[in-house]
């Protein structure tokens, strides 16, 4: 028997060892060597995919944790504030309740003493009458003293409540003054915003309305809290005083006088508290009215903007735009250098403390080559003007270069160069072809038609790759009717160690085309009507999906797989300008301009056979994702046939991609386009295009607006 047990134990041990070895073998089938990646299969996924997925999950968990921490901090702050107010209210209530309880206890004691005195007087009859009278008198005096003490306690409570009410009133006054100041700033802001582009006005007005409505809601909640607290205090006082009056009446008629005085104090306190409640309610109504007024003002302004009109301070819309009201669209200054590193920067970057100065300057990244800043005006314009301040490093070559626009910073509207700011080698006459034409350098090409200016930061002809701390300011203005994006293009044909163009400041403005007639909205897609509108175009290759990726969103997408699908809308009128925007979402690896479609992968807007604008989606925002990203993150450049009439974005902000839905909206009202067209009545088309199957990539639309005039 022992031998059999030993044999059985040995067999079990061998089995356990075999199982352990199998587990270790399975675990060792998945590994990544620093020198050599070995790909093994695990549920159909590669190690690289698992690592990428794990990285993405970690990033998402980090973001969720950060959001949770921020939310917890906000909730904790709110709970602390509420707890503090509740603690104070409970303290006041406890003080009043204690005073009333003491009064009741004293009155009860007095009643018991009086009852005993009456019994004693009955038993002793007439002989003890004087003693009973003396006892009653003593008790009366004591009760009078206690009543006076209670009155003083009530008076103190009144003073405390009045003090608190005064403080609350002062706080409400401060808030009211803040609301007045904000209203004044809002009026000033509205006056300034009347000359801004429509999308900027919309964001500002919505933010302003949200600010005031939020402030009004918060103050209303605080006023309601004060009112509730005061009402509770009144109820507690009333209950306590009524009980005290009943006890006093049962003790002696002589206490009626004290009760009357206490009742008077109670009435005074009630009136005071009611007055405070009334003031709080009035303040609440005033704040609510102010918030409502601001909400109405915002609604009026938004209504104007949707029609392409300008809101006025009188709450109406106007067609008129002053002929000299230019709109700033590019601002780069030492106070705000963000545009040099923003989402529309392509091959430019900012350097701090250049040349031993305190300046942060914008310059090329390509070495040699060009870099660009793009900006979308969002409207049709008839003039572009501005001022640019540049600095020079080394031997810039003016027009002695392979670039027809010269070396410097040129301004482009789509494919059309409208002005060029050129830097030359030196200010010494006949010091070579690299000088500005003024100093004997190569002449400007005739094709520039005089739309250029040339300066140098090296007036003495010094040699070497020196930074010249001489600011060169260029001012320009030119006429062009367009709605295309504007580009600031930095170009030099040598390495940055030899020569560089630095920009210290820029202010570029456009003059909107005068508004003579309003826009007519011909298409509005929202979550409330998307299913019906998108299904109308189903025979053209689009349809809707409900609750995409459990987001609750109903989204419009292609039917063809791969291929294009379209939504058509008939304006029903002649028009010479089209304005609009779309909000898109991304699934998978959309390829921007690295695709078979000249307009890129995304949603393009067409008038008949004429491409008006393209909203393009890339695989992601990270440059490491390669040529399928947007042009400004290293992706394939847009074809020249697009003439700058495009915007590119991505919903994937990670360093990898997967065939998943990215719940990050792209574009929207802030990315509005507006382009002129030859007079036509052609239908407008929204064309969805992707050259891969829907399991790999898809374009989803959640909202859109198209208007014509």
N, C-alpha and C positions, 0 to 999 in steps of 0.2 A: 504493500500500500504506500509506504514512504517512497519507494523507488518510482512508482507510477506518478506520485505527486511531483517528484523532482523532474521527471521527464516532461510532464505537462507544463511545469513552470518554465523549463528550458524552451519548450516549443512556443509558449507565449512570449518569452523574451525575444526569441528570434523573429516572431511576427511583428512585435513592436519595433524592433530595429529595422526590419524591412520597410515598415510603414514610414518610419522617420526618414529613412534614406530616400524613399519615394517623394515625400513632401519636400525634402531639401533639393532633390533633383528638379521637382516642378518649379520651386522658387527660383532656382538658378537658371531656368530657361529664359527668364526675362532680365536683361541687364543692358546697361549702356556703358561702354568703355570710353574713357576720355580720348583715346587715340583711334578707336574704331567702333562705329555704331553697329551692333548686331541686331537685326530685326527678327523678332519671333512673333508668332501669332497668339493672341489671347482674346478669345471671343470675337475674332475678326478684326481686331484693332492692333495697330503697330505700336511699339514702345514710344515712338515719336509722337503718335497721336495721343497716347495715354499721357505722356508728359505735357503735351500742349494743353490737353483737356484739364489735367490737374492744375496747370498754371492758371488757366482761365478761371477754374473754379475757385482757386485761392484768391485771385484778384477780385472776383465777384463777392467772395466771402468777406474780404477786407473792406470793400466798398459798403457792403451791407452792415458790417460791424461798425464802420464809421458813422453811417446814417443812423444805426440803432443808438450809438453812443450820443450823437447829437440830439436825437429825439428824447433819449432818457434825460439828458441834461436839461432840455427845455421843459419836460414834464416835471422833473424834480424842482426846477426853479418855480414853476407855477404852483406846485403843491406846497412848497415852503411859504410862498406869498399867501396862499389861501389859508394854510395852517396858522400863520401869524395873525391874520385878520380874525380867524375863528377863535383863537386863544384870547385875543383882546376882548371880543364880544362876550365870550364865556366869563371872562374876569368881571366885566361890568355887570353881567347878569347875576353872577355869584354874590357880588357885593350888595346888590339891591335885594336879592333873595335872603341874604343873611340878615340885613337890616329889618326886613319884614318879619322874618322868623323870630328875631329877638323881641320885636314889638308884640307879636302874638303870644310868645312865652310869658312876657311880663304882664300882658293883659290877663292871661289865664291865671297867673299867680295871684294877681289882684282880685280876680273874681273868686278864687278859692278862699282868700283871706276874708273877703266880704261875707261869703256864705258862713264861714265859721263865726264871724262876729254876730251875724243875725241869729244863729243858733244859740250862741252864748247870751245874747240880749234877751231871747225868749225865756231861757231858763232862769236867768237872774231877775227878770221882770224889771220893774221900775228902778230898783235900787242900783242896777248896773247901767242905767241909761246914759249917765254922764260919761262913764268909761267907754261905752260903745261909741258915743258921739265923738269922744276924743280919738278913739281908734280909727273911726271913719274919716275924721279930719286929717289924721296923719297919713292914712292911705291915699286920700285925695291929693294931698300935697306931693306925695311921692309919685303918684300917677301923673300929676301935672308936669313934674320934672321930667319923667320918662317921655311924656308926649312931646315936650319941648325938645328933648334930645332927638326923638324920632324926626321932628320937623327939621331940625338942623341937618340930620343925615340926608333927608330928602332934598333939602336945599343944596347940600354938597353934591348930591347926585345930579341935580339940575345943572349946577355949574360945570361939572365934568362933561355932561352930555352937550351943553352949549359950547364948551371949548372944543370938543370933538367935532361938533357940527360946524363951528367956525372954521376949523382946519379943513374939513371936507369942502366947505364952500370956497375957501381960498384955493384948494387944489383944483376944484372945478373951474374957478376963475382963470387959473393958469392954463388949464387945458383949453378953455374957450379962447384965451388970448393966442394960444398956439394955433388953434384952428383958424382964427382971423389972419394970423401971419401967414399960415399955409395958403389960405385963400388968396391973399395978396400976391404971394409968390406964384400961385397957380395962374392968376390973371396975367402976370408978367411973362410967365413961361408960355402961356397960350399965344400972347402977342408975338413972341419970338418964333414959336413953332409954326405960325401961320405961313411962314416962308420956307419951311423945311419940307423935305420930301414926305410923301404920304405915309410910308412905313414908319419913319421916325416919329411923326406926329401920333400915329396910332399907339406905338409903344409908350410914348411919354404920357399921353392922356390916360391910357389904361393903368399905368403905374401910379399916376397921380390920383385917379379915382380909387384904386385899391388902397393907397396910403390913407386917404381920408375916411373911406368906408371902414377900414380896419381900425383906425383911431376912434371913429365914432362908435363902432361896435364894442371896443374895449372899454371906453368911457361909460357907455350905456350899461355894460355889465357891472362896472364898479358902482355906478349910481344906484343900480337895482340892488346891489349888495348892501349899500348903505341904507337904502329905504327898508329892506327886509330886516336888517339888524335893528333899526330904530323902531319899526313896528313891533318886533318881538319884545324890545325893552318896554314899550308902552303897555303891551298886554300883561307882561310880568308885574309892572307897577300897579296896574288896575286890579289884578287879581289879589295882590298882597294888601293893597289899601282897602279893598272891599272887605277882606277878611278882618283886618284891623278895626274897621268901623263897626262890624257886627259884634266883636268882642267888647269893644268900648261901650256900645249901647247896653250890653248885658251887665256891665259892671256898675255903672252909675250914670244918672242923668247929667251929673256935673262934667262928665267927659265929653258931652256933646260939643261944648265950645272948642275943646282940643281937636275933636274929630272934624269940626267945621274948618278949623285952620289947616288941618292936614289935607282935607278935601280941596281946599283952596290951593294949597301947594301942588297937589296932584293935578288940578286943572291947569295951573300955570305951567307945570312941566309938560303936560299933554299938549297944551297950545304951542309951547316952544318946540317940542318935538314935531308936531304936525307942521309947524312953519318950516322946520328944517327939511322934512319930507317933501313939502311943497316945493321948496327951493331946489332940492335934488331932482324932483320930477320935472321941474321947469328946465333945468340944465340938460336933463336927459332928452327932453323934447327938442331943445335947441340943437343939441348935437345930432339927434336923429334927422332933424330938418336939414342941417348943414350937410350931412352925409347923403341924404336923399337928393338935395340940390346938386351936389357934386356928381352923383350918379346920373342924374338927368343931363347935366352938362356933358359928361363923358359920352352918354348915349347919343346926344345931338352931334357931338364932334365926330364920333365913329360913323354915324349915318352920313355926314357930309363926306367923309373920306372915302366911304364905299362908293359914293357917286362921283368921286374924283373932284369934289369941290373943296372949298376952304372954309372951316368954321370961323365964325365971328364971335366977339365977346357978347353980342346981343342974343346969342343962341340961335342964329340963323346960318345959312350957307350962302356963299358967294362964288361967282364964276371968275371974278377978276383976280389977276395976279399982277402986281406992279412990274413994269417992264424992266426995272433995274434990280429986281430982287433975286440975286444969285444965291445958290444953295451950296454950302461947303460939303464936300464929299470925301476929301482927303485932308487929314490934319496930322502932321508929324512935328513934334516939338520936343524940347528937352524935358518938358513936364509929362509927355505921353509919347513913348517910343514903341508902344505895343503893336502898331500896324506893321512894323518891320519884322515881327516874329509871328504875326497872326495867321489865320487859316488861308488867306489869299496871297501870302508871301511865297514866291517861287524863286529860290536861288539868291535870297538876300538874308542878311543877319545884322544884328546890332553889336557894336564893340563899345565898351566903356573906357573912359579916360584915354582916348586916342591921342598919341603924340605928346603925352605928358599934360594934356588939358583935362578939364573936368567934363568934357563933352561925351555924350553917347551918340555915336554916328552910325547911320545905316549904310551898308556896303554890299558888294557882290559876295557870293559864295563860290561860284564857278571860277576857275583859275587856269587859263584865261576864259573869257566868255561873257555872257550876259545874265542878269538876274532881274526879276520883275516884282512889282507890287500891283495888284489888281483891285479895282473897286467897282461895284455895281451902282450906278446912279439911281436906278429904279424908276426912271422917268425919261421922257423925250426932252432933249435939250437942244438949244440953238447956239450956244456959245460956251467955250471953256476958257477959263482964265485962272491965274494963280501966281504964286511966288515960291521960289525954291532957293535955298541957301546950300551951297556946296563947298567942300574943301578938297584940296589936291594932295596926292602923294606921288612923288616921282615924275616920270617923263611922259605924261599923257600927250596924245598925238593929234588932237584936234581932228581935222579931216584927212590927215595922212594915215589912213587906216582902212581896213577891209569893210568897215561899217559905213554905209552911205549917209547915215544920220550923224556920223562923227562919234568920238569918244566922250561920254558924259551921260546925262540923264535925259532921255527923250520921252515925250508924251504921245500916247497912241489911243485912238478910238477904234477898237477892233483892229482891222488891218491897215488903217489909215494913220500915218504919222502926222500929228497936227502941230508939233513944236519940238525943237531939240535944244537943250542947254549943253554947250560944248566946252571942254577944258583943253587948253593948249599947253605946250611945253614951257615956254618962257615969254617974257615981255621984251626981250632983246631983239631988235629988228634984224631980219635976215639971219637968224640963228638956226635955220633949218626949216624943212617942210612941216615939222611937227608943231610949229607955232600956229596961233590963230591967224586967219587971213590978214587981219589988221597989221600983224607984225611980220608979214612976208611968208606965211605958211601956205599950204595947199588951199586953193579956193574951195568954197562950198559947192556941192553939186547943184546944177540949175534946177533939178527936180525938187529941191527944198523950197524954192520959190520965196526966199527971204524969211522963211519961218524958223529962224535960228538966231542964237547969240553966243559968242565965244569970249571966254575970259581965261586968265591964268592966275594961279596963286604964287608963281615964281617970277616976279618982275625982273630980277637981276640976272637970270640965266644960270642959277646955281646948278651944279651937276649932282647926280646921286639920287637914291630913292629916299628923299627927305619928305617928311610931313610939313607942309607949309601952313602955318597957322594964320591964314588970311581968308576970312569968309567972303565968298563970292555969291552975290544975290542976283537972281534972274527973275524978271517979271514979264509975263506974257499974257496975251489974249488973242483968241482966234474964233472964227465962226464955223460952225458945223451943225447940221441937223441930224441927230442920231439918237439912239437909245442904248447903244452898245456899251460894254464895260470900258472903263478907262484904265490904261496901263502906264506905269512909270517904269521905264526900261533902262537899267544900268549896264553899260557896255564898255569893255576894254579888251584889246587883243593881246595883252601880255599878262604875265603872272602878277599876282598881288604883291610880290616882293619887289617888283620893278615899278608898278604904277597902280593907283587905285582912285576911285571916285567915292567920296564920302558925302552923305546928305545929313545936314544938321537940322533942317526945318523945311516944311512944305505945307502949303495951303492951296488946294485945288478946288475951284468952284465951278458949278455949271449954272447956266441961265435956262430955267424951264421954258418950254414952248408956251406962249400965252394961252390961257384957257378961255375959249370962246363958247364952247358947248360942253355940257356935262357928259360923263361916261354913262353908258347903259350897261348894266350887268346882264350878261346873257347866260352865265352858268355859275351856280353856287352849289358846292358839294359839302355837306356836313354829315355828321354821324346819324342825324335824324332822317336824311333823305338819300343816303348813298346807295342803299339797296335798290331803290326804285330807279335811280338815274343810271347806275352802272348796269343794271339788267337790261335797260333799253338798248345799250350798245353791245349786248351779248353776241348778236349775230356778226359783229365786227371783231370778235375775238377777245372780249373782256367780260368778266363776271365778278361776283363778290364772294368772299368767305367771311363767315361770322365768327366772332370770338377767336381771332387768330392767335395762336400760341397762348391761349387762356388769358389774353390781355383785356377782353371785353370789347375790343375794336372790331368793327365791320370794315373790311378793306377791299378795294377794287384791284383786280390783278388780271394778267393775261389768261387766255384759254389755250392759245397755240403753244407748243411745247417741243422745241424752241420756236421763236418767231416773235411777231408783233401783234398787238391788238389795239383797237382805237375806240375812243369816244368822240362822237361828232355833235356839234351844236350849230344851229342856223341862226345867225344874228338877226336876220329879217330886216336889215337896213344896210345902206352904204356906210363905210367907215374908212378912216385914214390912220387910225392908231389903235393898238391892242395893248391892254394892260392886264396883268394877272399874276397868280402865284399858285404853287401846289405844295402840299405836305406829303412827303414820301417816307416809307420804311424799307428796310433792306433784309433780304434773306440770302445768305451764302455769299458767293464770290463774284459779285458783279465787277465788270472789267473796265469801267470808265470809257476811255477812248481806245483801249487795247481790245477792240472788238470789231465785228464786221460792219458795224453801222457808223457812217460818217458823223452822225449826230450824237454818237456815244450810247451807252446802255443807260436807260432811264426813261423819263417821260419828256417828249419833245412837243412843242406847240407849233402848229402849222396853220397857215391861211391858204387854203387850196393846196397848190404844190410848193408854196414858199415856206421855208423853215424860218420861224420867227425867233424861237428860243429853245434851248435844251437844258433840262434839269438832269444832270448826269450823276450816277452813283458809282463809286469805286469800291474796291475790295475792302479798304479800311483807311484809317487816317495815319497809320504808322508807315514811314518811308521804307522800312525794311520789308514790306510786303511786295515791293517791286513795281513792275511796269503797269500793273492793273490798278494802281492807286491813281488819284487825281494828278493832273500835271504839276501842281504846286508842291506835291510830295514826292516827285521823281517819276511819276507815271508818264505814259505816252502823251505827247503834246496834242492839243486839239487841232483838227485840220483847219487850214486857213479859210476854207469855205464857210466855216462857222462864224467868221468875222467878229469874234469876241462876244457873240450873243449866246452865252452859256454860263452856267454855274455848276460846280462839282462839289460833292460832299460824300460822306459815308456814315452809316450808323454803327459800324464796327470800330471801336476805339482801342482794341487790343492789338498785340503784336503778332497774333496768329488769326486764322479764320476757320470757320466751320460752316457746314450747311445748316445753319440755324437761323431763327428769326431774331434780329437785333431790335430790341424795344427802345430805340432812340430815334425820335422824329428828325427828319432832315428837311431843310429849307423852311417853308411856311411864309406868313405875310411879310416878314422882314426881308425875304428874298424876292420881292416883287420885281417883275420886269415891265418895261413899257417901250414899245418900238413903233416907229412910223411905218406905214405901208402905202403903196399907191392905192388910190381910191378903188374900193372893191366891195362886193357884197358876198364874197365866198364864205363857205362854212368854215368854222374853226375846228381843228382836230387836235385831240390829246392822244399821242401815239406812244404806247408802251412797248419797248423793244429789249430783248435779251437773246443772245445766241446760244444759250444752253438750256437744258431741261430744267423744269421747275424744281426738281429735287435738289439741283445744285445751286440755283440762283433764281431770285424773283424780285420784281419791283411791285411794291404795294402802295396804293394811294389812299389817304384817309380824308383829305379835304382839298378843295380847290376853289378858285374864283377867277373868272374871265370876264372882262368888260371891254366894250368898244366905243368909239366915238368918231 
